[in-house]
Each structure stands twice: as C-alpha cells, then as structure tokens.
C-alpha cells in the first residue's frame, strides 16, 4: 500500500525533510496510515499512544498544533479501536484522516 497521506503531508516540506521522513517509512509494512491534528500540550502523550498501538509515528509541529502521522499493520479486530482513538485525540474542529486496506481495496476515511 502506498503511503498516500504521508506524501500529502510532505509535499510542501524541504527536499531534505521529504527524503529523511520518506526513507524512515520505506521499509515499514503498512496496511493502515493516519494523520491527525492534536494539541501541542498532549502531543507527546499521543505519540506514545501511537507507538503503543504499533504505529511508527512522526510529528510535524507548526507552533499552534501538531500533526501526527502514523503507519503500520493492524488486524481487522483493531480497526474500530484505532478509528475511535483517532476521533478521541483529534482537535475538535479538525479532521482526522485514515487510509487503509479493506477487503475490497484501499479506502480513505475522514473523521469529523
């Protein structure tokens, strides 16, 4: 599965940042990726939670909020939990995005 959300997040970054972040994710098996804006105050807690849930996570801060990107393998039994978690940690008026492999192909979901 292509890491489409990652490519979208990196499109406006410097070539060095694009190369560094992209190469860190190249070898990661992935059937699920996400991006979610979170508060700066809770950023590290959410990064730790992403790692505990089995994702390799990267964070891009803009001084007001932070966008956490994560990619990894999840089982079908974990899908609802991961989607609920994203909805719980996202900034109130923002959208969380998920891209995953479903039985009938790749899917994009926005959580509002």
Secondary structure as the mmCIF struct_conf table of DSSP 4:
data_model
#
loop_
_struct_conf.conf_type_id
_struct_conf.id
_struct_conf.beg_label_comp_id
_struct_conf.beg_label_asym_id
_struct_conf.beg_label_seq_id
_struct_conf.end_label_comp_id
_struct_conf.end_label_asym_id
_struct_conf.end_label_seq_id
HELX_RH_AL_P HELX_RH_AL_P1 UNK A 4 UNK A 10
TURN_TY1_P TURN_TY1_P1 UNK A 11 UNK A 12
BEND BEND1 UNK A 13 UNK A 13
HELX_RH_AL_P HELX_RH_AL_P2 UNK A 15 UNK A 25
TURN_TY1_P TURN_TY1_P2 UNK A 26 UNK A 27
BEND BEND2 UNK A 31 UNK A 31
STRN STRN1 UNK A 32 UNK A 39
HELX_RH_3T_P HELX_RH_3T_P1 UNK A 40 UNK A 42
HELX_RH_AL_P HELX_RH_AL_P3 UNK A 43 UNK A 52
TURN_TY1_P TURN_TY1_P3 UNK A 53 UNK A 54
STRN STRN2 UNK A 56 UNK A 61
BEND BEND3 UNK A 63 UNK A 64
STRN STRN3 UNK A 65 UNK A 72
HELX_RH_3T_P HELX_RH_3T_P2 UNK A 76 UNK A 78
HELX_RH_AL_P HELX_RH_AL_P4 UNK A 79 UNK A 89
BEND BEND4 UNK A 90 UNK A 90
TURN_TY1_P TURN_TY1_P4 UNK A 92 UNK A 93
BEND BEND5 UNK A 94 UNK A 94
STRN STRN4 UNK A 96 UNK A 102
TURN_TY1_P TURN_TY1_P5 UNK A 103 UNK A 104
STRN STRN5 UNK A 105 UNK A 111
#
